[in-house]
Amino acid sequence: MKLDQEIMHKAETLIEALPYIQRFNRKIIVVKYGGSAMADEELKRHVIQDVVLLKLVGFKPIIVHGGGKEISRWVGKVGKEPKFVNGLRVTDEETMEIAEMVLNKVNKGLVSLVHELGVKAVGISGKDGELLRVDKKYSDGKDIGYVGEVKEVNPKVLYDLLEKDFLPIVCPVGFDDSYHSYNINADDAACAIATAVNAEKLAFLTDVEGVYRDPSDESTLISELHISEMEDLIASGNIGGGMLPKLNNCMDAVKNGVSRVHIMDGRIAHCLLLEIFTKKGIGTVVIGEEKE
């Protein structure tokens, strides 16, 4: 019997994924979810499908999400103008209140999507179980309001949820020593959490294909980047915009025990599966010097 080529190709794809499934079975992977993939409903569903599949084949995923565009939309609805300093939202008391409400709304929406696919999820903020404790963050010495810098992660609540077979979904709000609420950059929160739980992988869904040696030339996309190469790349001055703090976060995470950090284009459907389960991958993976 002659089998259809498309069917055979599907079988080959599954076999290609097998060693990755075996290697990362029962390992924690933190997915930082944000950017355009949050604004597009179809892409949002694809991301959640990817994470659910990772869980069902034996991974232990944790989602850390942002919600910047949605926060800006609601800030505009109350007649305020969103303000940013060096890419960080200036967050006064009213904006903090809006941000927390919006992030919790986004959080429960993601929980619902996961439940639709038959997996149990629990949405929490960094305030639950004292997951994220912060100090006030300044931007080049400027006071930007209720923006927090993570100083301590208490991952017990995450371990408890994973042990009970829940998929934790975290929104980046924490509090300081006086229990005031603070907004946290989602990249910072994801890196701090990935480090605290000793994650095998940290995956960033972004609005770019990955890291380029020359940002003006798409053919210079880097598939694999070692820490020393990253330091040289940052020193070269070619990295700018929002990628620079993201790369510094990646470097800190790998230096502090996270095995691999993936930077990929969240606008590509099922980018997470393609990057993790195929030999070629589609984004940039950041690894320590001793890794291959």
C-alpha positions in Angstrom: 0.0 0.0 0.0 1.4 3.4 -1.0 1.1 5.9 1.7 0.5 9.6 1.0 3.7 11.7 1.3 2.0 14.2 3.6 1.1 11.5 6.1 4.7 10.2 6.0 6.0 13.7 6.5 3.9 14.0 9.6 5.3 10.8 11.0 8.9 12.0 10.3 8.1 15.3 12.1 6.9 13.4 15.2 10.0 11.2 15.1 12.2 14.3 14.9 10.5 15.6 18.0 11.1 12.4 20.0 14.6 13.1 21.3 13.6 16.6 22.5 10.5 15.1 24.3 12.7 12.5 25.9 15.4 15.0 26.9 13.1 17.6 28.4 10.5 15.4 30.0 9.5 16.7 33.5 11.7 19.7 33.0 10.4 23.2 33.7 10.1 25.7 30.8 9.1 29.3 31.3 7.3 31.0 28.4 7.3 34.8 28.4 4.2 35.7 26.4 3.7 39.2 25.0 3.8 41.4 21.9 1.6 41.0 18.8 0.9 37.4 19.7 -1.3 38.7 22.5 -3.2 41.1 20.4 -4.2 38.7 17.6 -6.8 36.2 18.7 -5.7 33.5 16.3 -2.0 33.8 17.3 -3.1 33.7 21.0 -4.9 30.4 20.4 -1.8 29.0 18.7 0.5 30.0 21.6 -1.8 28.4 24.1 -2.1 25.2 22.0 1.7 25.0 21.9 2.0 25.4 25.7 -0.8 22.8 26.3 1.0 20.4 23.9 4.3 20.9 25.8 2.5 20.1 29.1 0.8 17.0 27.6 4.0 15.5 26.3 5.7 15.8 29.7 7.1 19.4 30.0 6.3 21.5 33.1 5.4 24.9 31.5 4.9 28.2 33.3 3.5 31.2 31.4 4.5 34.7 32.4 2.6 37.3 30.4 2.6 41.0 29.8 -0.3 43.2 28.6 1.3 46.5 27.7 -0.8 47.3 24.7 -4.0 46.5 26.5 -2.9 48.6 29.5 -2.2 51.6 27.2 -5.7 51.2 25.6 -7.4 51.3 29.0 -5.2 54.2 30.2 -6.3 56.1 27.1 -10.0 55.3 27.9 -9.8 57.2 31.1 -8.3 60.2 29.4 -4.7 59.7 30.4 -1.7 59.7 28.0 0.6 56.7 28.3 4.1 57.8 29.2 7.4 55.9 28.9 10.9 56.5 30.0 13.6 54.3 28.3 10.9 51.8 27.4 9.4 51.6 30.9 5.9 52.7 31.6 5.6 55.7 34.0 3.1 54.3 36.5 1.4 56.7 38.9 -1.2 55.4 41.4 -4.1 55.5 39.0 -2.2 53.9 36.2 -1.1 51.1 38.6 -4.7 50.5 39.5 -5.6 50.2 35.8 -2.6 48.0 35.1 -3.4 45.5 37.8 -7.0 45.3 36.7 -6.1 44.8 33.0 -3.4 42.3 33.7 -5.8 40.2 35.9 -8.3 40.4 33.1 -5.7 39.2 30.5 -4.6 36.5 33.0 -8.1 34.9 33.4 -8.6 35.1 29.7 -5.5 32.9 29.2 -6.7 30.5 31.9 -10.0 30.1 30.1 -8.2 29.3 26.8 -6.1 26.6 28.5 -9.2 25.1 30.1 -10.9 25.0 26.7 -8.1 22.7 25.6 -8.6 20.3 28.5 -5.7 21.3 30.8 -6.0 22.7 34.3 -4.5 26.1 34.8 -4.3 28.6 37.7 -3.8 32.3 37.1 -1.9 34.2 39.8 0.0 37.4 40.2 3.4 38.0 41.7 1.5 39.0 44.9 0.1 35.5 45.4 2.2 33.4 47.9 4.6 36.4 47.9 5.9 35.1 44.6 7.6 38.4 43.6 9.0 40.9 46.1 10.3 44.1 44.6 12.2 47.3 45.2 11.3 50.5 43.5 12.9 50.7 40.1 14.4 53.9 38.7 15.2 54.6 35.1 18.6 56.5 34.8 17.9 58.0 38.2 14.4 59.1 37.2 11.4 58.3 39.4 8.9 56.4 37.2 6.4 55.6 39.9 5.1 52.2 40.8 7.5 50.2 38.7 9.3 47.4 40.6 12.6 45.6 40.3 12.4 42.0 41.4 14.6 41.4 44.4 13.3 38.1 45.7 11.3 35.2 44.2 9.5 32.7 46.4 8.6 29.9 44.0 6.8 27.7 46.5 3.4 28.5 45.0 4.7 27.5 41.5 6.1 24.2 42.8 2.8 23.5 44.5 0.8 24.1 41.4 3.2 22.1 39.2 3.1 19.2 41.7 -0.7 19.2 41.5 -0.6 19.1 37.7 -1.7 22.7 37.2 -0.3 25.0 34.5 0.6 28.3 36.3 -0.1 31.6 34.5 1.6 34.6 36.1 0.9 38.3 35.6 3.8 40.6 36.5 2.6 42.5 39.6 4.4 42.3 42.9 4.7 44.2 46.1 7.4 45.9 48.1 8.3 45.5 51.8 5.4 47.9 52.7 3.0 45.8 50.6 2.4 48.5 48.0 1.6 47.1 44.5 4.1 47.5 41.7 4.0 46.8 38.0 7.0 44.7 36.8 8.4 44.5 33.3 7.3 41.0 32.1 10.7 40.2 30.7 12.3 40.9 34.1 9.6 38.8 35.9 10.1 35.9 33.5 13.9 35.9 33.9 13.6 36.1 37.7 11.1 33.2 37.8 13.1 31.1 35.4 16.2 31.5 37.5 14.4 30.8 40.8 12.8 27.5 39.5 16.1 26.5 37.7 14.2 26.3 34.4 15.6 24.1 31.6 14.4 26.7 29.1 13.1 30.2 29.0 11.3 31.2 25.8 10.6 34.8 24.8 7.8 35.4 22.3 8.7 38.7 20.6 7.9 40.8 17.5 11.2 40.0 15.8 12.6 36.8 14.3 15.5 36.6 16.7 18.9 38.3 17.2 20.7 39.7 14.2 24.4 40.5 13.8 23.2 43.5 11.7 19.7 44.6 12.5 19.3 46.1 9.1 20.1 42.8 7.3 17.6 39.9 7.9 20.1 37.4 6.5 22.3 37.9 9.6 19.9 36.1 11.9 21.9 34.1 14.5 20.5 30.6 15.3 22.8 29.9 18.2 24.5 32.4 20.5 27.0 31.7 23.2 27.4 34.0 26.2 30.8 35.3 25.1 29.5 36.0 21.6 26.6 37.9 23.1 28.9 40.0 25.2 30.9 40.9 22.0 27.7 41.6 20.2 26.4 44.0 22.8 29.8 45.7 23.0 29.7 46.2 19.2 26.9 48.7 19.6 24.8 47.0 16.9 22.1 46.0 19.4 19.5 48.7 20.2 15.9 49.4 21.1 14.0 46.8 23.1 16.5 44.0 22.3 19.3 45.3 24.5 17.6 44.9 27.8 16.2 41.5 26.6 19.7 40.3 25.8 21.0 41.4 29.2 18.1 39.5 30.8 19.0 36.4 28.7 22.6 36.7 29.8 21.7 37.0 33.5 19.3 34.0 33.2 21.9 31.7 31.6 24.7 32.8 34.0 22.3 32.0 36.9 21.5 28.5 35.9 18.8 28.6 33.1 20.1 26.1 30.5 18.8 27.7 27.4 17.0 30.9 26.5 15.0 31.1 23.2 14.2 34.3 21.5 11.6 33.8 18.7 9.0 35.6 16.6 5.6 35.2 18.3 3.9 36.3 15.1 4.7 33.0 13.5 2.1 30.4 14.2 3.3 27.6 16.5 6.7 29.2 16.8 7.2 27.6 20.2 6.9 24.0 18.8 9.1 24.8 15.8 11.9 26.2 17.9 11.9 23.5 20.6 11.1 20.4 18.6 13.0 20.8 15.3 16.7 20.6 14.6 16.9 23.9 12.7 14.6 25.9 14.9 13.3 29.4 13.8 14.7 31.9 16.3 17.8 32.4 18.4 18.9 30.2 21.3 21.2 31.6 23.9 23.4 29.1 25.7 26.3 29.0 28.2 29.8 28.2 27.0 29.8 24.6 28.2 26.5 23.8 26.4 25.9 22.5 22.9 
